[in-house]
Amino acid sequence: MAYDGFRNITIQQLETLVALVEERSFSRASRRVCLTQPSLTKHVKNMEEVLDVRLVNRERAGVSLTPEGKVLYDYARKVLHLREEAGERLLRTQDNAAGVVDMQASTIPATYLLPHVLGSFSKLHPDIRVNVQMADSDESMDAILNSRSEIGIIGKKPQNPKLHVETLWEDRLVLAVPKGHHFADKGTVSWAELAEEPFVVREKGSGTREVFENYLRNVLGWTLSRLRVVVELGSSEAVKEAVLAGLGISMISVHAVDRELRSGILNEVVVENCRIERSFYLIYRRQLALLRHHQIFLDFMRNYKIHREQTF
């Protein structure tokens, strides 16, 4: 027997053999597998030629299997059963709400928004685990594009056509100064006054920094060099600590300083004719195969967006 040829046997040929045995007729078997009778006969003949054995006895009363045919028939049924089992398992996986969501998030969402969101989500869906990696917006986008993560939330709008992008939550940048700063008691400050103060900014690649620089360029015709930048830092927490320590003042997300503003250890100062707003964006690859637990998580995030907008 040409055992090496067995690897060339196809699923369709195995289906043909099973149908032929169970129907005991070439004509009935061909109708069952939606083939013409000559095609079905050809499949059987091809298997016999490849294996160099007779599989089927063609008799006036019908068909019967040779000993070799019985061996192949038993394994063919097992192979077809495994195929059915695999299909059922995949369907159950898609319908199953359990699973793991791998997320990438930029600093503000990862630090100040997602903990609250995930706390609420886990109470409703304890069988879905969410893993979050934090990086700046550019790095997070790159992780999604290169399949190192599945779903992302970032503070700048991607232009890459490979990504699905939708607006999720809103944000506003505020001028934060430490308690006791001479700006704290002023109702409004001008950009000229602000430009004289030591200033703390986020690192390049940060969505917060990009939004701020876009405002300076598009509204004032300035670059960041017009400000007295004393340090660039890699997270909003670091920026906030620098402001609290008196190193400088900063334009920072209202989400990042909400607790400090309410407690009074930081003050929000109004800059004349200035309102800097942005969105956080939900992103994932357009070709990502979304399973049931992904859909549940995405729907929750979209619904949570409405709640945040109403209370923001």
Protein Blocks (a to p, Z undefined) as FASTA:
>chain_A
ZZklmmmpcfklmmmmmmmmmnopaklmmmmnopafklmmmmmmmmmmmnopafbdcdfk
lccddfklmmmmmmmmmmmmmmmmmmmmmmmmmmpmbdcddddddfklmmmmmmmmmmmm
mmmmmmbccddddddfklmmmmmmnopafbdcdfbdcfbfkbccddfbdcdddddddehi
aklmpmbdcfklmmmpccddddehiaklmmmmmmmmmmnopafklpccfbdcfbfklmmm
mmmnopaccdddfklmmmmmmnopaccdddehiacdddddddddfklccdfklmmmmmmm
mmmmmmmmmmZZ
